Amino acid sequence: MTVRVRFAPSPTGHLHIGGIRTALFNYLYAKHHHGQFILRFEDTDLERNMPGAEEEILEGFRWLGFTWDEGPDVGGEHGPYRCTERLEIYQQYADKLRAEGRIYPCFCTPEELEAEREQAQREGRMPRYSGKCRHLSEAERAAKLAEGRVPNWRFAIPAHQEIAFHDLIRGDVQFHTDDMGDFVVVKSNGIPTYNFQVVIDDALMGITHVIRGEEHLSNTPRQLLIFRALGWDEPQFAHLPQVLNTDRKKLSKRDPNVMPVAAYREKGYPPEAIVNFLALLGWSPGGEEEIMSLEEIAERFDLDRVSRSGAVFDADKLRWMAGQYIKRMPLATLVESVSHQLQAHGISIPAGRDEHWLDHVVSLYQEQMSCAEEFVSLARRFFTPDVTWSDEATAVLREPGASAVVARYLDLAKADSEWTADASRARFKTIQQELGVKGRQLYMPVRAAVTGEVHGPDLQLSIACLSKDWVLRRLQAALQRAAE
Ligand code: GLU
């Protein structure tokens, strides 16, 4: 049997972490088993469809490095892959179930249904459809139709049945039909509901494994009833654990730590890091190693190592992982990504810098970045002639002996015709001999004066990357600041 899995997003909003995780696990399962991965847009909830969402999903996946074997953009033998283009197909199966009396028209108004729900709540019962219209006679139905009322069509759930299935992650799961109300399969506007459409699509597209979020677990018995009513083989199911925040609550799309995938892309996160991080959201490779490429993950991935309990989204871990990928990135790739960020922030390379200048500055920060956008704030002092001094830097400048070091460095720098890290090192050596200061007392005043900060990347390299005139004016200004 060839494994066929699908990711079936509804294009109703941005592509979010939870959705990508589901897509990724499907993709990995397909790759691991040499199967096929299908992308399908479930766009039958017409009011909720968001313009541009399909394109955002496709773009997001392409950026993350996923490919699919069949889908709305690449086609395939089981298309179309957009549900609104399959309405005639659903109609056909609705007709079949209608002819067999397995679905029936329901004329209840939204107000009546709401009243039923409220009553159930008052009586402490689980709200579910009472089945009121199930038992209308043919004559009653005809009369309502004659009044011009357009019904929803509900699936007549068989009474007293246990619906059991083996979930590949959660194990044996049971539901009981007596706990379920007859559910709508085709709405009065002729559009099928998700629970009906998804079964037809999964069956006709030959899906062997349905891997999706846990929130769909309670839909599964309804879908199984439809598979059975249509006489189709059932796929296997695997419901992925919820993604939780660090308080172990369901991760919200509005959580400030989570962004749509497009935002990670805009900020210049390495896509491989996002994929690697998401693969570990609920799956464990069973060893210590956490940094793995998509291919390595696919090789090791299987559902038996997916946990049942919720997977915590730890934004710090994502940043750490992104940093690991940035560290390993070829400098040229990182420089390109940083260049996009500079452009997006309207920052240009200062006049007079040579073509390798940006490479040098980027390499100063490569170890510290988790996304290219961070460079903009980390390295801001390389792009403007002047600095403002932090409180700590000002305090350093005002320490006894600091101004003497800064003043001497200024003199030596002025006279120096060479502007390299080695030349700067030599200046410090001279000052050390002349003034008898070393270590923090020697370097910190100059660092504070030139960068405005007391922490930062290698001082000699930083000075070499800043132009001579900028360094001189900053030293000069720092002497004034110290004296204020
Ligand atoms: N369109 C559904 C969703 O976005 C897909 C559910 C499924 O995979 O069956 O949640």
Residues whose N, C-alpha, C, O or C-beta is under 5 A from the ligand:
A	BS01	LIG	A8 P9 S10 E42 V198 R212
